[in-house]
Amino acid sequence: PLTRLIDSLIGEAPAGRAATGKQKLLESLGAVDPINSSSVRLDVGGFSQVVVFVVGGGSVTEYDNIKEWESRNPKKSVVYGSSALMNGNSFLQELNTLGNDCLLYTSPSPRDS
């Protein structure tokens, strides 16, 4: 989840196997300095703030998890946003819509029978 990503970006440095997992996760990400548009290495650490924006459905549960993580890391700051905020019912409706759309594209045509 997002909290694991945030912990990898700005949390305390882990040791051993956890460090290897963190390194793999950070290698899969890209970041750009908004001031000069240059690439930023995420594995060097030193970050104390992060902005997380979810394109699509964010959730109150994700937000709560992030705030709980912040309470355990008082010198770190996270801003969370999303293009849509979903609860359980709206998430299930979205899955239903996606499932119906998939059926439309995968249903065999009458001439295939």
C-alpha positions in Angstrom: 0.0 0.0 0.0 0.9 3.7 -0.1 2.1 3.7 3.5 4.8 1.2 2.6 5.9 3.4 -0.3 6.0 6.4 2.0 8.0 4.6 4.6 10.5 3.6 1.9 10.8 7.2 0.7 11.0 9.1 4.0 11.0 6.5 6.8 14.0 5.4 8.9 16.6 3.5 7.0 16.1 -0.3 7.5 18.8 -2.9 7.7 19.4 -6.3 6.2 16.6 -7.8 4.0 14.4 -4.9 4.6 17.0 -2.6 3.1 17.1 -4.8 -0.1 13.3 -4.6 -0.4 13.4 -0.8 0.0 16.1 -0.5 -2.6 14.1 -2.6 -5.1 11.0 -0.5 -4.5 12.9 2.8 -4.9 14.5 1.5 -8.1 11.0 1.1 -9.6 10.1 4.7 -9.1 11.1 7.9 -10.8 11.2 11.4 -9.4 11.8 14.9 -10.8 12.8 18.1 -9.0 10.0 20.5 -9.8 12.3 23.5 -9.6 14.9 22.5 -12.3 13.2 19.5 -13.9 16.2 17.3 -13.2 16.0 13.6 -12.0 16.2 13.0 -8.3 17.8 9.9 -6.8 15.4 8.5 -4.3 17.9 6.1 -2.7 20.0 8.8 -1.1 17.4 9.7 1.5 17.2 13.0 3.4 13.6 13.6 2.5 11.2 14.7 5.3 8.1 15.6 3.2 6.3 13.9 0.5 3.2 14.6 -1.6 1.1 11.6 -2.6 -1.5 12.0 -5.2 -3.6 9.1 -6.5 -5.1 9.4 -9.9 -8.4 7.7 -9.6 -9.9 6.4 -6.3 -8.3 7.4 -3.1 -9.7 6.1 0.2 -10.3 7.2 3.7 -8.5 4.0 4.8 -5.4 5.0 2.9 -5.6 8.5 4.5 -6.0 7.0 8.0 -3.0 4.6 7.5 -0.9 7.6 6.3 -1.9 9.7 9.4 -1.2 6.8 11.7 2.3 6.4 10.1 2.8 10.2 10.5 2.0 9.9 14.2 4.8 7.4 14.6 7.2 9.6 12.6 6.7 13.1 14.0 9.5 14.7 12.0 7.9 13.6 8.7 5.1 15.2 6.8 2.8 13.6 4.2 0.2 15.4 2.0 -2.4 13.0 0.5 -4.8 13.8 -2.3 -6.7 12.0 -5.0 -8.9 12.8 -8.0 -11.8 10.9 -6.4 -12.5 9.8 -2.9 -14.1 6.4 -2.7 -15.8 4.5 0.1 -16.6 0.8 0.1 -19.8 1.1 -1.9 -18.4 3.4 -4.6 -15.4 1.1 -5.0 -17.7 -1.9 -5.5 -19.8 0.0 -8.0 -16.6 0.9 -9.9 -15.6 -2.8 -9.9 -19.0 -3.7 -11.2 -18.8 -1.2 -14.0 -15.4 -2.4 -15.0 -16.5 -6.0 -14.9 -19.5 -5.2 -17.1 -17.2 -3.3 -19.5 -14.9 -6.3 -19.7 -17.8 -8.6 -20.4 -18.8 -6.4 -23.4 -15.3 -6.8 -24.9 -14.8 -10.5 -24.2 -18.3 -11.9 -25.0 -18.2 -14.1 -28.1 -20.1 -12.8 -31.1 -23.1 -14.8 -32.3 -21.2 -15.9 -35.4 -18.4 -17.4 -33.2 -20.9 -20.0 -31.9 
